[in-house]
Amino acid sequence: MSIKENLDHINSRIESACIRAGRDVSEVTLVNVSKTKPIELLQEGYDAGMRIFGENKVQEIRDKYEGFVPDGISWHMIGHLQRNKVKYIVDKVDLIHSVDSLRLAETVDKEAAKKGVTANILIQVNVAEEDSKFGLNTEETIAMVKEISQLKNLRIKGLMTIAPFVEDAEDNRLIFRRLKELSVDIDGQNLDNVGMDVVSMGMTGDFEVAIEEGATMIRIGTALFGKRNYSKG
Ligand SMILES: *Cc1c(COP(=O)(O)O)cnc(C)c1O
């Protein structure tokens, strides 16, 4: 299958999920997760219509940002971000999905100020409370959003979660529902500097369930670009 065929197939599955949920397809933004993939494949994706590329490593974003520069693309940082690396990407990415502490948010704020930009961020919530995953507990999220929203050089655009790897996507339905409910709760508080338009959840294995539960952004890699080979380093 070509990347174009993969993308067409994913788009039709997104559309069907939207129809089932009574939602408009324009409510769901696809982040094309291109991590570990070479620029030739990103170019193929671009030619097929992809514009938003998701990456999870700072060095890889820096390399691709230099080497792949077609019109109208945007980069999203979806992986865990170390504070000492924020400075390398804060002016290159349009959205950081993975802010999970006040200290990290403060660093993003400081580095954004230095570069003269406003950073768009999501707050990562570990809804499933998996030890292996980053993110805030649902209980601490609202208080953290309030604190982070005081910072002047960033804007909170919503929430993100990484659901557990499961065989049956239905097993993640309640996780997605909880993240959506949390975003509605926070939205109801009308906090300055805080928007909750973005609910980033759902990957190759479970994006349709995520859409049914209210995802406005889904992050898909494998189903578009094929399996990743990490062993080559
Ligand atoms: C790799 C990754 C994805 C994409 O996962 P697939 O299962 O390949 O679609 C989505 N979100 C995050 C945070 C990732 O690291």
PDBQT file of the ligand as one rigid body, heavy atoms in Angstrom, charges set to zero:
ROOT
HETATM    1  C1  LIG A 301       4.116   6.977  18.245  1.00  0.00    +0.000 C 
HETATM    2  C2  LIG A 301       3.020   7.782  18.839  1.00  0.00    +0.000 A 
HETATM    3  C3  LIG A 301       1.744   7.813  18.240  1.00  0.00    +0.000 A 
HETATM    4  C4  LIG A 301       1.384   7.009  17.004  1.00  0.00    +0.000 C 
HETATM    5  O1  LIG A 301       1.245   5.674  17.318  1.00  0.00    +0.000 OA
HETATM    6  P1  LIG A 301       0.735   4.598  16.228  1.00  0.00    +0.000 P 
HETATM    7  O2  LIG A 301       0.231   3.491  17.053  1.00  0.00    +0.000 OA
HETATM    8  O3  LIG A 301       1.903   4.257  15.381  1.00  0.00    +0.000 OA
HETATM    9  O4  LIG A 301      -0.348   5.253  15.445  1.00  0.00    +0.000 OA
HETATM   10  C5  LIG A 301       0.788   8.620  18.818  1.00  0.00    +0.000 A 
HETATM   11  N1  LIG A 301       1.045   9.352  19.928  1.00  0.00    +0.000 NA
HETATM   12  C6  LIG A 301       2.248   9.346  20.528  1.00  0.00    +0.000 A 
HETATM   13  C7  LIG A 301       2.466  10.183  21.736  1.00  0.00    +0.000 C 
HETATM   14  C8  LIG A 301       3.267   8.557  20.015  1.00  0.00    +0.000 A 
HETATM   15  O5  LIG A 301       4.466   8.553  20.627  1.00  0.00    +0.000 OA
ENDROOT
TORSDOF 0
